[in-house]
Amino acid sequence: MKRKNKTGIVYSTNPDFHYEYDVERERETLVPGKQDLRVMLDSRNRKGKKVTLIAGFVGTDNDLQKLGREIKMICGAGGTAKAGEILIQGDFRDKIMDWLLNKGYKAKKSGG
């Protein structure tokens, strides 16, 4: 859990005052059938190198990392998973689409 700043409150003379922190809660991971994933090829800001981008994952960071590891093993390539996106080095759209659909994920090709 991350704590956010106190938004300007420095001191209170009220003896009953208790500051409540805004707590960001991680979203629960949706089941594969309810995930709406987009699989696309991306080369922007990557010096011309192509990566397969899987976007739209809703869930915890641990589940995203686990899915990213499985996809990297299937493709035999490197990559990363963060902020609801999985990046796989190279063009593996068809292989990833087949694997995701076989696992029960709702996935679509996006972008070209």
N, CA, C and O of each residue as an XYZ file, in Angstrom:
448
protein
N       0.835     -1.174      0.000
C       0.000      0.000      0.000
C       0.878      1.235      0.000
O       1.852      1.321      0.747
N       0.534      2.159     -0.819
C       1.263      3.412     -0.889
C       0.498      4.479     -0.129
O      -0.732      4.526     -0.166
N       1.234      5.332      0.557
C       0.606      6.470      1.220
C       0.812      7.695      0.366
O       1.901      7.920     -0.162
N      -0.212      8.470      0.232
C      -0.098      9.717     -0.507
C       0.222     10.837      0.467
O       0.096     10.666      1.680
N       0.630     11.965     -0.051
C       0.940     13.121      0.783
C      -0.290     13.583      1.541
O      -1.418     13.241      1.187
N      -0.063     14.360      2.580
C      -1.154     14.839      3.417
C      -1.878     16.034      2.821
O      -2.680     16.660      3.514
N      -1.636     16.364      1.604
C      -2.310     17.440      0.876
C      -2.375     18.748      1.655
O      -3.438     19.361      1.751
N      -1.258     19.174      2.207
C      -1.179     20.495      2.795
C      -1.476     20.582      4.272
O      -1.267     21.652      4.844
N      -1.940     19.554      4.930
C      -2.222     19.635      6.361
C      -0.907     19.483      7.112
O      -0.221     18.469      6.984
N      -0.564     20.498      7.892
C       0.683     20.485      8.637
C       0.414     20.271     10.126
O       1.104     19.490     10.781
N      -0.584     20.963     10.650
C      -0.852     20.909     12.081
C      -2.330     21.203     12.310
O      -2.919     22.032     11.616
N      -2.924     20.521     13.282
C      -4.313     20.786     13.632
C      -4.413     20.957     15.141
O      -3.804     20.208     15.904
N      -5.187     21.950     15.562
C      -5.387     22.179     16.997
C      -6.538     21.350     17.537
O      -6.748     21.313     18.750
N      -7.272     20.698     16.689
C      -8.394     19.856     17.102
C      -7.846     18.562     17.706
O      -7.176     17.805     17.004
N      -8.112     18.284     18.993
C      -7.553     17.068     19.608
C      -8.188     15.784     19.058
O      -7.606     14.708     19.201
N      -9.356     15.875     18.438
C     -10.017     14.687     17.900
C      -9.723     14.465     16.418
O     -10.267     13.542     15.811
N      -8.866     15.305     15.834
C      -8.581     15.209     14.403
C      -7.643     14.041     14.115
O      -6.592     13.906     14.742
N      -8.035     13.201     13.161
C      -7.179     12.103     12.692
C      -7.175     12.150     11.177
O      -8.220     12.058     10.533
N      -5.990     12.294     10.624
C      -5.892     12.358      9.173
C      -6.043     10.968      8.594
O      -5.434     10.019      9.086
N      -6.850     10.839      7.550
C      -7.025      9.560      6.863
C      -6.275      9.621      5.543
O      -6.498     10.518      4.729
N      -5.397      8.673      5.343
C      -4.615      8.612      4.114
C      -5.460      8.042      2.986
O      -6.304      7.169      3.193
N      -5.212      8.558      1.789
C      -5.822      7.954      0.610
C      -4.985      6.740      0.259
O      -3.806      6.861     -0.073
N      -5.590      5.587      0.334
C      -4.862      4.353      0.082
C      -5.278      3.816     -1.283
O      -6.462      3.622     -1.557
N      -4.282      3.578     -2.133
C      -4.568      2.971     -3.426
C      -4.610      1.467     -3.240
O      -3.655      0.864     -2.750
N      -5.692      0.881     -3.623
C      -5.812     -0.566     -3.527
C      -5.586     -1.162     -4.908
O      -6.019     -0.621     -5.924
N      -4.889     -2.299     -4.909
C      -4.689     -2.974     -6.183
C      -6.011     -3.595     -6.616
O      -6.781     -4.109     -5.805
N      -6.241     -3.530     -7.902
C      -7.464     -4.108     -8.428
C      -7.350     -5.624     -8.406
O      -6.276     -6.183     -8.627
N      -8.464     -6.276     -8.140
C      -8.472     -7.733     -8.180
C      -8.304     -8.194     -9.614
O      -8.759     -7.537    -10.551
N      -7.653     -9.320     -9.772
C      -7.430     -9.857    -11.100
C      -8.716    -10.466    -11.629
O      -9.334    -11.306    -10.975
N      -9.108    -10.040    -12.808
C     -10.292    -10.595    -13.454
C      -9.974    -11.989    -13.984
O      -8.823    -12.294    -14.296
N     -10.986    -12.821    -14.082
C     -10.798    -14.153    -14.658
C     -10.461    -13.992    -16.137
O     -10.825    -12.982    -16.738
N      -9.775    -14.964    -16.736
C      -9.371    -14.822    -18.138
C     -10.511    -14.486    -19.097
O     -10.298    -13.728    -20.044
N     -11.694    -15.015    -18.889
C     -12.803    -14.741    -19.797
C     -13.290    -13.306    -19.760
O     -13.939    -12.846    -20.699
N     -12.984    -12.590    -18.680
C     -13.427    -11.200    -18.559
C     -12.325    -10.200    -18.879
O     -12.586     -8.998    -18.942
N     -11.095    -10.674    -19.084
C      -9.999     -9.793    -19.478
C     -10.229     -9.361    -20.924
O     -10.618    -10.180    -21.756
N      -9.997     -8.111    -21.229
C     -10.138     -7.590    -22.587
C      -8.759     -7.136    -23.051
O      -8.412     -5.961    -22.937
N      -7.973     -8.083    -23.577
C      -6.593     -7.811    -23.946
C      -6.491     -7.398    -25.407
O      -7.246     -7.877    -26.253
N      -5.558     -6.514    -25.689
C      -5.260     -6.055    -27.049
C      -3.815     -6.439    -27.348
O      -2.903     -6.107    -26.591
N      -3.622     -7.143    -28.461
C      -2.289     -7.567    -28.875
C      -1.917     -6.753    -30.106
O      -2.627     -6.784    -31.111
N      -0.805     -6.022    -30.029
C      -0.421     -5.158    -31.146
C       1.091     -5.134    -31.310
O       1.837     -5.484    -30.395
N       1.529     -4.716    -32.487
C       2.938     -4.553    -32.781
C       3.282     -3.085    -32.591
O       2.565     -2.206    -33.070
N       4.374     -2.820    -31.896
C       4.750     -1.440    -31.595
C       6.238     -1.257    -31.871
O       7.046     -2.130    -31.555
N       6.593     -0.123    -32.461
C       8.011      0.178    -32.670
C       8.324      1.634    -32.344
O       9.432      2.099    -32.610
N       7.381      2.348    -31.783
C       7.605      3.754    -31.430
C       8.583      3.883    -30.266
O       8.524      3.124    -29.298
N       9.474      4.849    -30.378
C      10.469      5.147    -29.338
C      11.325      3.941    -28.979
O      11.761      3.810    -27.835
N      11.569      3.062    -29.941
C      12.375      1.866    -29.690
C      13.489      1.714    -30.719
O      13.989      0.609    -30.930
N      13.880      2.802    -31.356
C      14.954      2.819    -32.355
C      14.687      1.824    -33.481
O      15.616      1.185    -33.975
N      13.437      1.690    -33.885
C      13.072      0.824    -34.998
C      12.874     -0.631    -34.637
O      12.422     -1.411    -35.475
N      13.193     -1.015    -33.432
C      12.995     -2.405    -33.004
C      11.513     -2.640    -32.768
O      10.809     -1.766    -32.263
N      11.044     -3.823    -33.135
C       9.626     -4.139    -32.978
C       9.412     -4.934    -31.696
O      10.206     -5.807    -31.345
N       8.331     -4.614    -31.012
C       7.924     -5.370    -29.832
C       6.442     -5.688    -29.951
O       5.676     -4.927    -30.542
N       6.053     -6.808    -29.391
C       4.647     -7.159    -29.303
C       4.144     -6.638    -27.969
O       4.709     -6.940    -26.918
N       3.084     -5.858    -28.021
C       2.533     -5.209    -26.841
C       1.182     -5.832    -26.518
O       0.297     -5.870    -27.373
N       1.019     -6.315    -25.304
C      -0.255     -6.837    -24.830
C      -0.749     -5.850    -23.784
O      -0.140     -5.712    -22.723
N      -1.844     -5.167    -24.072
C      -2.355     -4.116    -23.187
C      -3.745     -4.478    -22.692
O      -4.439     -5.299    -23.292
N      -4.139     -3.858    -21.593
C      -5.494     -4.005    -21.079
C      -5.650     -5.001    -19.952
O      -6.778     -5.329    -19.585
N      -4.557     -5.496    -19.386
C      -4.658     -6.453    -18.285
C      -5.170     -5.758    -17.040
O      -4.671     -4.696    -16.668
N      -6.159     -6.348    -16.397
C      -6.706     -5.805    -15.158
C      -6.411     -6.800    -14.043
O      -6.907     -7.927    -14.050
N      -5.591     -6.363    -13.081
C      -5.272     -7.252    -11.977
C      -4.057     -6.792    -11.207
O      -3.561     -5.683    -11.402
N      -3.590     -7.649    -10.339
C      -2.455     -7.327     -9.480
C      -1.155     -7.415    -10.270
O      -1.085     -8.058    -11.318
N      -0.130     -6.756     -9.744
C       1.178     -6.790    -10.392
C       1.748     -8.206    -10.420
O       2.398     -8.594    -11.391
N       1.510     -8.974     -9.366
C       2.027    -10.344     -9.327
C       1.422    -11.195    -10.435
O       2.132    -11.967    -11.079
N       0.125    -11.064    -10.663
C      -0.524    -11.826    -11.719
C      -0.064    -11.369    -13.102
O       0.062    -12.184    -14.016
N       0.187    -10.071    -13.255
C       0.707     -9.545    -14.516
C       2.105    -10.105    -14.778
O       2.416    -10.512    -15.897
N       2.941    -10.122    -13.744
C       4.295    -10.664    -13.891
C       4.249    -12.148    -14.255
O       5.029    -12.611    -15.088
N       3.340    -12.885    -13.636
C       3.216    -14.320    -13.911
C       2.800    -14.559    -15.364
O       3.370    -15.412    -16.043
N       1.807    -13.806    -15.835
C       1.366    -13.932    -17.221
C       2.489    -13.537    -18.173
O       2.693    -14.192    -19.195
N       3.210    -12.482    -17.849
C       4.341    -12.058    -18.668
C       5.410    -13.129    -18.778
O       5.944    -13.365    -19.862
N       5.728    -13.785    -17.656
C       6.723    -14.864    -17.672
C       6.275    -16.010    -18.561
O       7.072    -16.550    -19.328
N       4.992    -16.389    -18.464
C       4.478    -17.491    -19.284
C       4.556    -17.148    -20.768
O       4.954    -17.985    -21.579
N       4.181    -15.927    -21.125
C       4.213    -15.524    -22.533
C       5.650    -15.462    -23.039
O       5.916    -15.852    -24.176
N       6.582    -14.980    -22.216
C       7.980    -14.936    -22.630
C       8.520    -16.342    -22.865
O       9.298    -16.558    -23.794
N       8.115    -17.303    -22.031
C       8.568    -18.682    -22.216
C       7.995    -19.278    -23.499
O       8.701    -19.975    -24.227
N       6.723    -19.010    -23.778
C       6.093    -19.532    -24.986
C       6.804    -18.986    -26.226
O       7.020    -19.723    -27.188
N       7.167    -17.710    -26.209
C       7.785    -17.067    -27.376
C       9.294    -17.295    -27.436
O       9.895    -17.164    -28.503
N       9.904    -17.629    -26.323
C      11.355    -17.783    -26.294
C      12.058    -16.452    -26.503
O      13.094    -16.384    -27.165
N      11.495    -15.407    -25.943
C      12.043    -14.060    -26.138
C      12.026    -13.316    -24.810
O      11.388    -13.742    -23.848
N      12.731    -12.207    -24.779
C      12.763    -11.364    -23.595
C      11.604    -10.394    -23.603
O      10.860    -10.286    -24.578
N      11.470     -9.697    -22.506
C      10.416     -8.706    -22.416
C      10.233     -8.229    -21.000
O      11.038     -8.532    -20.119
N       9.171     -7.482    -20.784
C       8.881     -6.925    -19.471
C       7.372     -6.817    -19.282
O       6.608     -6.829    -20.247
N       6.960     -6.713    -18.024
C       5.546     -6.548    -17.695
C       5.429     -5.501    -16.613
O       5.962     -5.662    -15.515
N       4.713     -4.401    -16.935
C       4.500     -3.358    -15.930
C       3.335     -2.482    -16.353
O       3.048     -2.351    -17.543
N       2.679     -1.895    -15.398
C       1.589     -0.941    -15.611
C       0.483     -1.493    -16.503
O      -0.039     -0.770    -17.352
N       0.120     -2.748    -16.326
C      -0.982     -3.324    -17.100
C      -0.618     -3.693    -18.524
O      -1.504     -4.027    -19.311
N       0.666     -3.644    -18.885
C       1.118     -3.966    -20.226
C       2.248     -4.987    -20.178
O       3.053     -5.009    -19.247
N       2.286     -5.823    -21.197
C       3.369     -6.793    -21.351
C       4.043     -6.497    -22.682
O       3.380     -6.418    -23.716
N       5.360     -6.333    -22.657
C       6.139     -6.109    -23.867
C       6.998     -7.332    -24.130
O       7.737     -7.779    -23.253
N       6.901     -7.878    -25.346
C       7.710     -9.019    -25.751
C       8.562     -8.574    -26.924
O       8.037     -8.006    -27.882
N       9.868     -8.819    -26.873
C      10.766     -8.397    -27.941
C      10.528     -9.236    -29.184
O      10.651    -10.460    -29.145
N      10.189     -8.581    -30.285
C       9.962     -9.267    -31.552
C       8.484     -9.287    -31.920
O       7.636     -8.823    -31.159
N       8.190     -9.831    -33.094
C       6.818     -9.908    -33.599
C       6.266    -11.309    -33.357
O       6.537    -12.229    -34.128
N       5.499    -11.466    -32.292
C       4.911    -12.755    -31.926
C       3.397    -12.649    -31.793
O       2.795    -13.381    -31.008
N       2.778    -11.757    -32.543
C       1.339    -11.525    -32.389
C       0.521    -12.790    -32.573
O      -0.340    -13.091    -31.747
N       0.775    -13.548    -33.658
C      -0.037    -14.730    -33.942
C       0.145    -15.804    -32.868
O      -0.830    -16.407    -32.418
N       1.377    -16.038    -32.465
C       1.656    -17.053    -31.443
C       0.997    -16.686    -30.110
O       0.420    -17.538    -29.435
N       1.093    -15.405    -29.744
C       0.508    -14.950    -28.479
C      -1.012    -15.004    -28.542
O      -1.660    -15.413    -27.578
N      -1.589    -14.591    -29.678
C      -3.052    -14.644    -29.833
C      -3.561    -16.076    -29.673
O      -4.523    -16.315    -28.944
N      -2.919    -17.026    -30.351
C      -3.332    -18.429    -30.235
C      -3.249    -18.915    -28.797
O      -4.167    -19.577    -28.311
N      -2.154    -18.592    -28.111
C      -1.964    -19.048    -26.741
C      -2.998    -18.432    -25.799
O      -3.572    -19.126    -24.959
N      -3.231    -17.123    -25.943
C      -4.205    -16.450    -25.073
C      -5.611    -17.012    -25.287
O      -6.337    -17.246    -24.321
N      -5.998    -17.229    -26.546
C      -7.336    -17.765    -26.825
C      -7.480    -19.184    -26.291
O      -8.548    -19.549    -25.800
N      -6.418    -19.995    -26.379
C      -6.467    -21.357    -25.836
C      -6.572    -21.349    -24.308
O      -7.156    -22.261    -23.725
N      -6.016    -20.339    -23.667
C      -6.090    -20.212    -22.204
C      -7.411    -19.595    -21.741
O      -7.655    -19.507    -20.538
N      -8.265    -19.167    -22.671
C      -9.571    -18.635    -22.304
C      -9.636    -17.132    -22.186
O     -10.659    -16.601    -21.755
N      -8.580    -16.422    -22.555
C      -8.584    -14.964    -22.498
C      -9.367    -14.406    -23.677
O      -9.406    -15.001    -24.754
N      -9.984    -13.263    -23.458
C     -10.653    -12.544    -24.526
C      -9.627    -11.565    -25.083
O      -9.296    -10.572    -24.436
N      -9.120    -11.848    -26.292
C      -8.046    -11.033    -26.857
C      -8.356    -10.693    -28.309
O      -8.996    -11.461    -29.027
N      -7.880     -9.514    -28.722
C      -8.064     -9.055    -30.098
C      -6.756     -8.486    -30.609
O      -5.968     -7.918    -29.853
N      -6.537     -8.649    -31.908
C      -5.421     -7.960    -32.531
C      -5.818     -6.515    -32.718
O      -6.960     -6.206    -33.058
N      -4.874     -5.643    -32.494
C      -5.174     -4.223    -32.593
C      -4.068     -3.548    -33.375
O      -2.924     -4.002    -33.339
N      -4.380     -2.485    -34.076
C      -3.386     -1.657    -34.778
C      -2.851     -2.110    -36.098
O      -1.880     -1.419    -36.406
N      -3.087     -2.865    -36.833
C      -2.532     -3.144    -38.140
C      -2.176     -4.491    -38.387
O      -1.697     -4.814    -39.474
